[in-house]
Amino acid sequence: MSTGTHRTTEDRSTGAWTPRQWGVLLVLCGAIFLEGIDVAMLNVALPSIRADLGLSTGSLQWVMSAYVLGYGGFMLLGGRAADLFGRRQMFVFWLSVFLVFSGLGGFATDGWMLVTARFVTGVAAAFMTPAGLSIITTGFAEGPQRNKALLFYSGTAAGGFSVGLVVGGLLTSVDWRWVFFAPVVLSALILGAALTFVPKSARPRRIPGQGFDLAGGLTITAAIVLLVLGVERATHTSAAWTAATVGAGLVLLAVFVAVERRSAAPLVRLGILRNGSLVRANLSGLLFAAGFFGFQFLVVLYLQELRDWSTLRTSFAMIVIGVDAILSPVLTPRLVNRFGNARVIFGGLLLAALSYALFLPVAADWTYAMMFPSLIVLGIAFSLVYGPLTIVATEGIAEEEQGLAGALLYTAFQFGAALGLSAVTAVNVAVTESSAPSAVLDGYRAALWVPLAAVLLAALISAFGLRTKRGTTVASGAPAEEGAAAEVPVAG
């Protein structure tokens, strides 16, 4: 055995990272930071885009919905493609697509051009993100080494969204087109680093007679697109249209299940859903995302519409939630190591519930000091929930299905975000009886119960994972218990 090989084996067993692993992690953290900052910057720039291109409210909504449809609809297909065709290949190719279409969005002169660019960018992210996550879960040894990497990764994702709120405000003040051009520069840097650091991966050996599950890919993609579309547009269309769209999505989902049961090489092996930890992580992630994004949406409306705060002032007010970018790699690994993933997730969900509850009595004259406890507690909660959920959703899953496991979790997050935004909007509109400040405030207060209910239900679901024993030693190659705490210390 060569010295290099011996060193790599020793590093993987002790939890230390090799220089190449550091390089890979930096590349993948850069990619997930890119995705977060891209979405956040566009959110801030929407009013300027509408004013410049003369878009109607419906057209402007499609600028956001197009990305959500591409990202949420193609995520499962993207995750499985990484498993079947090579993780590095998929990551590099779709990062290149992301780069090109982000730039094209900056040159848009009409609404349809921008919507098209955002849809393709969303599809690129749907293939790129699970490929990146599976590179981590297959490149770092399961246990403390992988946990630490995933917590760094999740902290960077949250940091991208928080930083994007401020950077988007600054770039939009110059020209909204820079919101699209800036990711091009960042994408190019990440692409160059990926070609240098991310090792080439051989395509998995294909069994003769087993081809790609085209029928499964088409039906699940169409089903998720329709479901996300129905939820995303629920507050902008008639109830009949929403019911028909969601109903069609559910029918296609049933067709997909039937196809997978008969497929020799299914796109999604249905047996993976027998993993209780994975199912709990996905359900908790869906509900947590619903509450998290729904709450942020309401806070932004409160600050900008009722309090008349500027976009930039609102961005700086919300950036405190980004404290999770610091806590995820520093504090969370120590808590996971001591208490286990299940307990940390449960505690984080309870903190999120506290955050939303603190904001329920919001008044029209609240100072920022009165809002601050809710916002900082939410940032802490996110650091305790997001990373450990990622660990639980991929722990104990076979290497050839890591892309699928990551895609399931990200699909849950994306669908949850769409569901939460739609639900808080529906409640807000239904309760708000007039444009008077008191009526508007009543609408916000009523809608704030939606995030609270969602996160309490997530806590109830996650509580079923608390029964596992802390301190259980996981044998090499054996699936880890969701609530087990590893005995090897995790560096902060």
N, C-alpha and C positions, 0 to 999 in steps of 0.2 A: 504494500500500500504506500502511495506517495505521501510526502510530507503535507502537501496541500490538501489531499483527500482526508488525511488523518486530522488535520486542523479543522476542516469543515465539519467532520463528524463530531469532534469534541465540542465545537462551538454550538452545534445544534443540541447536544445533550446537556450542556451547562446553561443554556439560555443566552449566551453571548451572541452578538451579531458579527458576521464577517463584514469587511468593507463593501463587498458587492451587495450584501443584504441592506446595508445602510443606503447604498445608491439606489437600489430597487425601491425601498420604502420612500425615499425622497421623491422619486419620480411619480409614484402612485399617489402620494400625498399631494403632490402638485396637481395631478389630474383631478382629484376629488375637490381640491380647493378651487380649481378652474370651474368645475361644474357649479359649485355653490356661489361663487362670485358672479358667474354669468347670469344666473337666475335672479340674484338679488339686485344687480345693477339694472337689469331690464325692468324690474318692478318699480324702481325709482324713476326710470326714464319715461314711463308710459305717458304721463301728461304732456311732456314735450314732444313725443312722437306724434300724438294725436293732433297737437296744434300745428306741427310742421307739415304733416301729410294730409291733414284734413280728414281724419278718420272718424267715423261714427262710433258710438259706444259699443255697438255690436261688433264692428270690425276690430276695435281695440281689444275687446275680449278674446277674439280669435287669435290675436298675437300671442296671448298667454296660453290659450287652450291648445293651440297647435303644438306647442312644445310639450305640454302635458300629455297629449294624445300620443305623440311620437315616443316619448320617454316611457310612459306607463304601458302603452300598448305593445311595444316591442321588447320589453325587458326580459320576459321569460325566453323568448326566442334568442335574444342576445346572450343570456346566461348559458343556454344549452349550446349555442354556437361556439362559445369559448371552450366548453368541454370537448366538443367534437372536432373542431378545426384548429385548435391551438390558441392558448391564451395570449401569448405575445403577439401573434399574427393579428388576432382580432383587436387587441388593444391599439396597436400601432396604426392599423388601417383606419379604424373608426375615429381615432384621434385626428388623423389627417382630414377625414371628412368633416369633423367638428370644426377644425381650423378653417377650411375652405368656406363652409356655409355660414360661419359666424362673420367672416369678412364680407360675404355677399349680402348679408343682412344690413351691413353698414352702408352699402351702396343702393339700398332699396329706395325707389322713388314713388312707389305705390303700395297700398296695403297688401295686395295679393302677393307681391314679391317678398314682403317681410314675413307674411304668414307661411309661405312656402319654405323660406330659409329657416324659420324657427321650427317647423315640423321636421325637416331633415336633421337639424341640429339636435332635436330631441331624440330622433332615431339613433343618431350617432352616439349620444350619451347612453342610450339604452343598451347598446352593444359594448361600449367602452367601460362603463362602470362595473358591471359584474365580472368582466374579464380582469379588470384591475384588482378587484377584491379577491378573486380566486387565485391570482398570482401571489397575493399575500398568504392566503390560507394554505397554499401548497408549497410555498417557498420558506415558510417559517414553521418550525416544529410545533405540533399541537401542545398546548400547555402555556407556561409563563412566557416563553419566547413569542408565540403567536399572539397571546393576549395583549402583551405590551405593544406589539406592532399594530394590532387592530385598534387599540385605544389611541395611539398616536394618529392613526388614520381617521378615526371618527372625530377627534378633536380638530383636525385640519379641515374636515368637511364643514363643521359648524363654524369654524373661524372664517372660512371663505364666504359663507352667507352673511355673517356679521360685518366683515370688512367690506363686502360688496355694497351694503347699504350706504356706507359713507363714501366709498370710492365712486359709486354710481352717482351720488349727488354731486360730487366734485366734477366728474366728467360731463354730466348733463349740463352743468352750468357753463361749460365751454361749448359743447355740441353733443347732442344725443348719439350721434354716429360713433363717437369714441367708445360708447358702451359696447359696441360690436367689434371695433378695431382693437381695443385693448386685449380681449381674449385671444386674438390672432397672434399677438406678440408672445403672450404667455404659452399658448399652445405650441408655437414653434420651438420655444426653449425646452418645453417638456418632451416634445417629440425627439429633439436631438439627444436629450439625456436618456430617453427610453431606448433608443437605438444603441446607446453605449452601455447602459447598465443592465437592462432587463435581458436575461439569458434567453436564447432561442429555445422554444419548446417543440418537441416532436409531436406530430399529430397522433392521437390515441390509435392503437391498432384496431382496425375495423374487422368485425367478424364477417366472413363471406356470406352474402345473401341478405345482409342487413344494411339498408340504405337510410338516408335521411328521412325523418318522419315529416314529409311535406304536408300531409293532410292535418296532422296535429299542429304543426306550426301555423298554418293558415287559419284554422278554427280558433285556436287560443288567442292569436293576435287579434282577429276580428272580434272575438268575444270581449276581450279586455278593452279594446278601442271603444266599442259600443257602451260598455259599462262606465268607463271613465267619461265618455262624452255625455252620457245621460246624467251623471252626477254633476259634472262640471257645468253643464248648461241648464240645470234644473231651475235655477232662479231667473233665467232669461227666456224661457220658452213656456209653452202651455203644459199642464199636467198630463194631458193625453200624449203629447210628443215625448215627454220624459218617460212615461210608463211604457210606451211602445219601444223606445230605444233600449231601456234597461231590460225589458222583456225579451227583446231580440238577442241581447247580450247573454242573458241567462239560458236561452234556448241553445245558442252556439256553445256555451260552456258545457251544457249537457251532452251535446254532440261530441265535443272534445273528449270528455270522459269516456264516451262509448268508443271513440277512435283509439284512445290510448289503451283501453282494455284489450283491444284486438291487435295492436301493433307489436311486431316482433322487436322493434327498436324504438320504443316510445320517446317522444320529446320530453315528457315529464313522467318519470316512473312514479305511479300513484302510490307505491309502497313507501315512498319517502315521507308521505303525509301521516304514516303511522308513528313517526318520531314525535313523541309528546312535547319534548323541549322545543323542537322546531316549530310546531303548530302554536304553542304558547307564545313563542317569540314573535311570530308573524302576526298573530291576533293582537298582542300587546303593542307591537310596533304600529299597526294600522290605527289603533285607537289613540295611541300617544301622538302620532303625527296629526291626526284629526284635531286633537285638542291644541297642540302646539301651534300649528299654522292658523287655525281658526282664531286663537287668542291673539296672536300677533296682528292678524288682519284687523281685528276689532280695535286694538290699541292704536294702530296707525290711523284708522278712521276717526277715532276719538281725538287724537292729537291734531290731525290736519283739518278735519271737517268741523268739529265742534270748538276746538281751541285755536284753530287757524294758525297752527305752527307750520313753518316752512318744511320742505322736504329734507333739507340738510339738517335742520334742528331736530326733526323727528328721527333721522338716521343716527345722530349722535346720542339721542336719548335711548334708542333701542340697542346700541352697541354693547351695553353692559351685559346683555344676554350672552354675548360672545365670550364671557369669562370661562365658558366650558372648553374653549380652545386651549386654555392654560391648565385647567383642572383635569381634563381627560387623560393626558399623558403623565401628570404629576401625582394627583391624588387618587384617581380611580383605580390604577393598578394596585396600589397598596390596599385599598378597600376590598377589591376583588380577591386579592391574595389572602386576606384575613377572613372575610365573611362569605365569599363565594358569589358568583354572578347573580343567582336568584335573589339573594337578600339585598344586594346592591340595587338591582333593578326595582325591587319592591319599594325600597326606601326612596329611590328617585321618583317613582310614580306618586308616592305620598307627598313628597316635596312639591311636585308639579300641582297636585290638588291644592296644597296650601297656597301656592302662588296664585292660582286662579281665584281661590276663595278670598284672598286679600284684596283682589281688585273688584270684587262684586259691589261694594258700596261706593264705587267711583262717583265723584261729584263734578259739577261743571267748573269748579274752581280749585281742583286739586293741584298742589305744587308738585314739582318733580320729586321732591323728597318723600312725598306720600306715595308716589308710584314706585319708587326705587326698590323697596323691599320685595314687591311682587316680581319685578324684572330680574333682580339678582338671584332670587330663589329659583326662578325658572331656569336661569343659566346653570346653576348648580345641579338642578334636577336633570337637565339635558345631559350633562357630563356623566351622570350616574346611570342613565338609561340607554342612550344611543349606542355607545361602545359595547357594553356588556350584552345588549340584545344581539349585536352583530356576532359576538363570540358564541353565544348560545345557539344562534340560528345556523352556524356552520360547524359547530363542535360535534365530533363523532361521525361526520358525514364522509363517505368515501371520496377519495381524491378526484375520481372521474365525475363526481356530481357536485363539486364545490361551486362551479359556475351557476348551476341550477339553484343551489341553496341560497347563494347570494342574490340571484335574480328574484327568487320568491320573496325575500325580505324587502328588497328595494321596490318591488311591485306593491307590497303591502304598504310601505311608507308612502308611495306616490298616490295610491288609491285612497289611503287614509287622509292625505292632505287635501285631495279634491273633495272628499266627503265632508271633511271638517269645514272647509271654506263654503261649500254649498249650504251646509246645515246652519252655520251662524248667519249667513246672509239671509236665508229663508226666515229664520226667527226674527232677525232684526227688521226685515221689511214688514213682516206680519204684525209686529207689535207697534212699530212707529206709525202713529196716526196722523202726524202733520210734520211740517218742517220747523216747528217751534223748538228751541233748544231743550226744553224740558221733555218733549216727546221724543226727540232724537236720543237723549240720554236714557230714557226708559227703554228704547230699542236696544241700546248697547248693553244695558244691565240685564235684560232678558236673554240676549244672545250669549252673554258670558257664562250662563249656566250650561251651555252645550260643551265647551271644553272641560268644565269641571265634571260633568257626567261621563264624558268619554274617558278621562284619565282614571276616574274611580272604577269604571268597568275594567279598564286595563289592569289596575291594581288587583282587582278580584281574580282575574284570569291568571295573573302572574303568581298569585298566592299559592296556587296548586303546585308550583315548583319549589316551594319552601320546605317540602317534606324530605328532600334529600339531605344527607348528613354532611356537615361541614368537616373538612379535613380528610376526606376519603382519598386514598392514594390511587391514582389511575395507572393501571399497568400499561406498558408500552403497546401501542396498537389498539387498545381497547377504547371504546367510546367513553368520553368523560361525562360524569354526572353534571347536570345543569347547576346544581347548587354546591358542588364540591369546590373546595379551595385548595389550590395546588400548594405543596409543601416547599417548593423552591421559591425563594424570595424574588420579587419583581422590583427591579430598580426604578426609581421614580424619574 
